[in-house]
Amino acid sequence: MLDSKENHEQKRILNVRINDQEIKVPEGITVLEAAHEAGIKIPTLCHLDLHDFQMFNKTASCRVCMVELVDARNNRNKLVPSCVTSVQDGMAIRTDTLRAIRARRGAVELLLSNHPNECFTCPKNRECELQALAEELNVRKIRWEGERMSYPKDMSSDAIVKDANKCIYCRRCETGCNEVQTCGILSGIGRGFNAHVGPFANIPMVESSCTYCGQCVQVCPTAALTEVYHTDKVWEALNDPDKHVIVQTAPAVRVALGELFGMEAGSIVTGKMVTALKRMGFDGVFDTDFGADITVMEEASELIYRIKNKKTLPILTNCCPAWVKFIEHQFPELIHIPSTCKSPHIMFGSIAKTYYAEKNGLDPDNIVVVSVMPCIAKKAEAKRPELTKDAHNNVDIVITTRELGAMIREAGIEFDRLPDSEFDRPLGETTGASVIFGTAGGVIEAVMRTACEWLTGEPLKKVEFEELRGLEGVRKATVKIGDQEFKIGIASGLGNARMILEDIRDGKADYHAIEIMACPGGCVAGGGQPYHHGNNEIIKKRREAIYEEDKNKKIRKSHENKEVLELYKNYLGEPFGEDAHELLHTHFEERERI
């Protein structure tokens, strides 16, 4: 996309002709961007421009965006990749010549010649950008049949499946992993025909330092990288008469699920989602927001404890399992800094296997907790051995937003026609503070709503902390609580988290509390959400919907949630107390960096 209007004014304006259309564009942009400005579509595949989240891939490796550069002087037009060719003054371009169209189609045909023919059973069927391009360019046969890559599928991890045979070497995943997330896990392996992307020395994903943030999965145009599917496990549990199966849904799911059924991005489908889950046969349908409200109670208490007792600061919020794994691998010397709180869905699972089980006379052995998450990392998180209670996993199965959509379709449910339903009670009352966990900055804002009132003993005059909101990857703000100023840091994306963590390690940071979310933009842009295909506006609309739901909630502060207060009174005791610590807190460990 083009730069902002302010930047335009500082650049020289160039005259360009595209398909005989005269346009004026700022110096420094590409032919692809200029064509977009002129309303002319050029197909792309390897190109990616999520400018709001600083994720750019301009490798020009696929050659799908070829256009013809007109050279009137020598009468020798040449083909160029529009995604990396800068516009020059007086340049004449044709995007619609037979030569350009054939070049694009040929590039796609070559990719298909080394691609498995299993679209019907592929997890990205109808979401595959290569498949869509083949249809758009009217590819009806593959002219170059022959040998194809043949690598074993890597299913070693609990979160991500890597199928190198479907890799088209666009290197989007590599850009996301190395430049945006700075994890350094993925890189080009091999040359020529067998070239693909994978971990160092092609080791299994589970042996690498992968955080399972899923941003590689979110930007992969094919099914070279996908999540581990657990839908069959859910159906099996639902059809077991001896199992009591309950489900919880994260806040970011309700503002994205509708996209899978043709609804506009940012549509809030909470009620329809609950109805669908009940029709699918779950014995209890709950909101992870309840677990988020408990998380606020614990993290706010832990923050105040550290401040009053001069313990380690800053405290780092601990709701994102990908960033937890990031600090364990990349900054093991700092693992004493994060909050010891479990993440909200794990907290809810812990309560379900204890308090809920006792209240309903259920054997924890027969309870199956299913989490619907916008995140792939939570699949691996649920398997962490420390997240158990009496040999019971806090959460048994994690599925993504995409997997839930697939299950709803599989059940023959017409989602857009469903009436609204309410979450089950008890454990069903939630607040606006818990909803905003779904977007970057939301966790720390929710914690500050409670911490402020607890520290001052006075109600907030304004619930919203606007200074903690925004799309910047790194944000700093000062929140005044009584006579004291609290310095808050927010990092969205692991590359930005690295900058903050390096400052802490080097003694350059002066914060009281920091929120870190692995995915740029937060959970609304999680690796398990409906594919955004590089569309910034989709993520923005989801984020806006999160704040809209918060605004419409009757209760907007976690410590005013009556069901949460009852849980503490009758079962957990004091927030951050001994019983609460046993059920709701965890620990971390140093991990090797590979």
N, C-alpha and C positions, 0 to 999 in steps of 0.2 A: 504493500500500500504506500501511498505517497506520504511524505513527511507532513508535519503540521503546517498550518497557514503561516505561523510566525517564521518557521524555517524557510518557507517558500520565499518570503520577502527578502531574505538575506542572500538568496542565490540568484544567479543569472538565469533569465528565462530564455529557453530555447524554442526554436520553431521546428516542428517535426511533422512529417506526413505519414500517416498510417492508413493503408488501403484508400489512398486519395483523399483522406480526411485530414485537413490542416488543424493541428492543435498546438498549444503552447504549454510547455512543461518546464519544471525547474531543473537546473543542471544537477547531475549526480544520480538520477534515477535510472532504472533499467527499462528496456523495451517492454518487458512484461508489465511493469507498473504503468508505463505510458499508455499501453493498450487498454489496461483496466480503466484508466482515467477517461479514455475515449469511448468506453462502453463496448470494447471489443474483447472477446474471450479467446485466450490462448490456453490450450490444455497443458496441465503440469502434472508431475508425479513425484519427483524427488524434492521439488521446491516446497518450502514451508516458511510461513511468515506470521508468527504469533507475536506481533510487535509489542503488544501491551505487556507481554511476559518475557520479552527479550529472547525468544526462541526463533532462530533463523537457520534455515538450511539452504545453502545456495551452492551445492556441489556440481550442478549441471551434469550429473552422471547418467541420467536416463535418456536425455536428448528428445524428450517428448514435446518440448516447447519450441521446437525449431520454427523459425520464420525466415523469410527471404529478404536480405538487405540489398536494395536496389543501387547499382553502381552505373549511373547513366553515362559517365565519361568513358568507361572501358567496355560497357555493355556486357559486364561479367558479374551478374548477381551471385551472391553467395549465401549459403545457409548458415545461420548463427543461432545459438541457444538464447532465447529472449530473456531468460531469468538472470543471466550474468552479463549480458551485453548492455553497456551504458549508452544512453541516448547522446547523440552528438547533434550540434546545430545543423539544420538543413538535411538531416537524415531522412531517407525515404524507405519505408518498410512495407512489405506485403505479408500478411498472415494467411491469405486465402488462396495462394497459388497452388497448382497441382503438385509442384515439386515439394513445397512445404508440407502439404497434406500427406503426400506419399512418404516423406521422411518421418513424420510422426507415426504413421501407421506401421512403417517398417520397424521403428524402434520398439513399438508395442509387440509386434509379431516376434521379434527377436527375444524379448523378455518371456513371452508365452512359450517359445520353443524350449525353454529350460525351466518350465513351471509345471508343477503337478496338475493333472486334469482331474481335480476332485472338488469342483465348486459346490456340488450338492451337499457334501458332507463337511465342507470347510467351515470352521467357526466364524469366518468373516464373510460367508456367503451373503451377497447383497449389501455388504458394507465395505467390500474390497475396492480400493481405488483403481487397481489394475483391471479388475473385472469391469468396472464402470467405464474406464477408458476404452477398453476393447469394444464395448457396445457403442460408445459415442463415436469412435472412429470407424465403425462398421467393419470390424475385423470378423470375417466369417470362416476363415481357414488359416491354419498355420503352415506356411510354405516350407519351413525348415524343420522337418522332423529329424530326430536323432537322439543321441545319448543325453540324459539329464543328470543333474547332481543327485547324489544318493548318500545322504547323511542320516544317521540315526536321530530320531526325535529326542530332544533333551527334556525329560520330565522329572528331573532330579529334585526340583524345589517344590515347595507346597504352594507357590504363588504363580510362577511364570513358566510357560511352555515355550521352548525355542525350537522352531522347525526351520533349519537352515535351507532346506530344499525350496522354501517359499521366499527366501531372501532375494530381493532384486537389486541389492547393493545400492540403494538410494542413500543410505547412511543417515537417514533422519534420526534413527535410534541412537546412533553414535553421537550426533550433535546434541541430542537431549541429554544423554548420559554424561558426556564429557564436558561440554561447554556450558550447559544450563545447570545441570545437577552436580557437576564436578566430581562424579563418583569414579570415573575412569575405568569402568568395567568393560565396555564394548569398544571394539576396534576392528578394522578390516583384517581378515584372515585369508591367506592364499592369494592367487593371482588368476587372471583370465577366467576361464570357464568355471572354475571351482571357487571363485571369490565369494565370500559372504562375511557377515558381521557376527562376532561372538566374543566371549571372554578371552583373556590371555591364554595362548596355547590351546584354545578350544576346550578348556576345562569345563566340567559341568557347572551350571549356574549355581548350584547349591554350594559349591566349593569356592566361589568367588566372593567378593565383598559387596555383592549386589544388595541394595536396600529394599528391593521389590516395590519401589515407589510407583512403578507402572507407567511412567511417562514415556518410556520406550514403546510400550504396548499401545498407548494412546495415539502416538504419532506414526506407528508402522502402517504403511499403506496396504499391506497384505496380511497374511496370517503367519508371518515368520516369527512373530512374538504375540502370544495371547495369554490370557489367564488360565489357570488350572480350573477346569469346570467341575462344579460340585452339584449340579442340578439333580443328577441321578441319585445322589446320597439323600437329598431332601425328599424326593419322591418316595424313596425306599422307607425313610423314617415315617412319612405321612401315611404310608400304607401298612405300617406295623401296628397292630391293635394294642400291643403292650407298651407302646411309647406315647408319652405326652409331649407333643411337639409344639414349642412356642417360637415365635419369630419377633425380631425387633428390627426397626428400620432407622437408619441414620438420617439426620436432617437434610443432607444434600441430595438424598435419593428423591424426595418428594418434589423437588424443583427441576428434575431432569427426566424422571421416568416417563412422563407424558410424551417426550420427544420420540420415544420408540413406537408410539401409536399415532404419529402424525400431528401431535399437538405442538403449539408454539413453544420455543425454548423459554424457560422461566415460568411455565404454567405450574401452579401449585396444585398438586393432585393428591394431597394427603388423604382425603376422604375416600376417593376412588381406590387408592392403593390399599387402604384398610379393608374395604369391601372385597377386593380381589383376593387378598390373602385369606380372608375368612372363607370365601367360596372354595379356595384351594384345599381347605381342610385343616388348617392350623388350629390347635386347641386354645391358643392364646395369641393375640396380636398386640404387640407393645411398641412403644416409642423409645428409641435409644436416647431421646432427649431427656428421659427420666434419669438415665445413667449420667448424662451430661450435667444435669442439675446436682447430682451427688458429687460429680467431679468438681464442680465449682465450690461446693461446701468444703471439700477436702483440700483443694489447692489454695483457696482463700485462707483457710485455717493454717496450712503449712507456710504460706507466705508471711502471715502475721506472726507465727511462731518464730520463723527465722529472723524477722525484723526485731522482735522484742527480746530475743535471746542472743542477738548478735551472731547468728549462724551464717552459713555460706550464702552469699548473694552474688550474682542474681539467681533467682529461681527460674528454671526453664519449664514451661508447660509441657506436659507429657501425654498428649492425646494422639500423636501421629507415630505409628510403629515404624514407618520408613525412616523418619528422622532419628528415632531412637537407635535403630540399627546403624545409621550413618555415624552417630557420635561414638558408638561402640567400636566401629572399625577405624574411623578417621581421627577421632579425638578421645582415645581411651583415658587420657590423663584428666578428662573433664567429666567423667561419668558420675561423679559425686554431686554435680550441680543440678541436673534435672530434678523436678518433682518426682517423688516416688509413687505418685498416683498411677493406678492402672488407667487405661483408656476407657472412655464411657461405655462402649459395648461390652468390654470385659468386666467392668464393674457391674453392669446390669446382669451379665451371665452369672457372676458370683452371687448376686442377690437372688437370682432365680433358682440356683441350686441349693440355697440355704433358706432364707426367709420365705420365699414364695413356696418352696417345697413343704416347709413346715406348716405354713398357713393353709395349704390346700391338702395336707395329708398325703403328699406324694413322695415316692422313693426317688432320690436324686439320680439313682442308676437308670431310672426310666424316663427322666426328663431329657429331651433333646433341645438345645438352644441353637436356633439358626439366626445368624446376623445377616442383614442385607446392607451392604456397605458400598460407598462410592470408590472404594479403595481395594487394591490387590494385595497390598502389604498386610492387611488384616487377616488374610488367609494364613500367612506364615506366622503372624503374631499369635493366632489362636492355638498354634501347635507348640508355642514356647513352654518348656517343662515347668517353669516357675509360675505359670498362670493356671494352676490347678488347685483344687481344694479336696483333700481326702481322695486323691486319685481321680477326681472328676475334672475334666476340662471345664473351665468357666464358660467357654463357647465351643460348641461341637462342630458346627458347619458355618462357613462364611461364603456367601454368594455375592456377586456384584449387582449393580443396577441393571447391567445388560443381561445377566443371567435371570434375574427376576422377570424382566420383560419377556425373555424367551419362554419361561415357565407359564406366564400368563397366556401367551399365544398358544402354547402347547395344550393348555387346559381349555382352549376354545372360548375364553372369556373376552367379550367385546368391551374393552377397557373404557373407551370414550363414552359408553352408554351407561356406565355403572352409577348407581346412587352413592352418596357419601355415607360413611359410617365412622363411628368413634373408636379410638383405641380402647382396649379392655382395661378394667380396673380390678384391683388396685394396681399400683405402679403405672398409672396411666396419666396422671396430671403432670403437665410440663409447663415451662415458662418460655418467654421470649429470649431469655439469656441462653437457654440451651439450644434454641434454634440457630442462633448465629454462630455456633460451633462449625457450621458448614462452610464458612468463608474465612479467608485469611484475616486475622485481627479479631475475629469473633470470640475466640477462647479467652484471650486476655481481657477483652471488654467485659465479658460475662463475669470473670473473676473480679474485676475492679468494681463492678456494680455492687457486689457483696462485700468485698474488702473495705470499700469506702464507708459503707453504712456501719459495719462492725467496728471500724477504727474510730469513727466520730460519734457513733450512737445517734446520728441524725439521718433522716431520709434524704435521698438524693433529690435535688430540685429538678435535675434533668437526667433521664436514664441513659440517653445516647451519649457515647464518648466519641464525638465526630473526629477528634484528633487521632484516634486509633484506627480509623477507616481509610481506605484508599487502595490503589492498585500497584503502588511502588513496591519493588521487590524487597527493599529494606526501608523501614520507617522508624523514626524515633519520635517520641512524644513525652511530654511532662504532664502528669496528672496531679492536681493539687488535692490533698486529703487533709482537711483541717489546716494546720499551719505548716504541714510538711509536703514537700514536692517529691513525687515518685517518678523516676525515670523509667520509661517503658521502651523496649525494643521489639520490633516485629520483623521476622524474616519469612518471606514466601518463596519457596524454591530452595533446594539444597545448596546451590551455588551461593546464594545470598546468606544462607545459614552459615556456610563456611567463613564468610567475611566476619560475621558477628562472633563466631566461636574463636577465630584467630585473634580478634581483639581482646576477648576474655582471657584467652591463654597467655597473651603477651602483656596483660595488665593495662591495656589501653581503653577498656570498656568500663563504664560507670553506670550500671543499670541496677534497678531493684528486681525487675521481672522481664522476661523475654518469652514471646510466643514464636515457635517455629513450626511451619507447615511444609512438608516435603514438596507438595505439588504447587507450582506457580498459580496463585489465585486461591489456594486452599482446596478443600474437599470438593467444592463444586466442579473443579477441573481434575478430579481424581482419575487414576488409571482405570477404574472400573465403571466410569460413567459412560453414557452414550457417546460415541465417537464425535468429536467436534470438527474433525477434518480441517484443522487449522483456522477455524472461524472464531475470531476474538469475540464477536458479538454474542455468540451463544453463551460463553462463559460469563460475560457481563450480565446478561439477562437472568441467568441462574442466581448470580450474586444479588442482584436487585430483588429477586423474589424472596431470598432468605431474609433480607431486611424488612421486606413487606410483611412477611409472616410474623416476625418479631413485633413489628409495630401494631399488628392486629391482636396480639395476645392480651388476655385480661391481666395475667400476672407476668411481669417482665424481669423479676429478680429471683434467682434460684432459692435464696433463703426464705422466700415467702411461699414456696411450694408446700402446701399442707400435707400432701402424701409423703414427701421427702422428710418433713419434720416428724411425722408420725413414725416413719421407719427408724429414724434416729432415737426417738423417745422409747419405742417398744423393743428395739432390736440392736441397734448399732452403738447406742450411747452417745458420747460427745464426738463431734467431728474431730478427726485427727487423733482420736483416743485409741486405746489398746484394741478394742474389738473392731473398730473401723479400720485400724491399720492392718489387722490380720486378714480381713476380707478385701480391702480396697486398695492396698498398696503392694508394691513389688520391688524388685531390685534389678540391676543391670550388670553386665559383665564385659570385660575387655575381650575384643575379638581381633584376630589376625587380619591385617590389611593385605589383600591380594589383588 
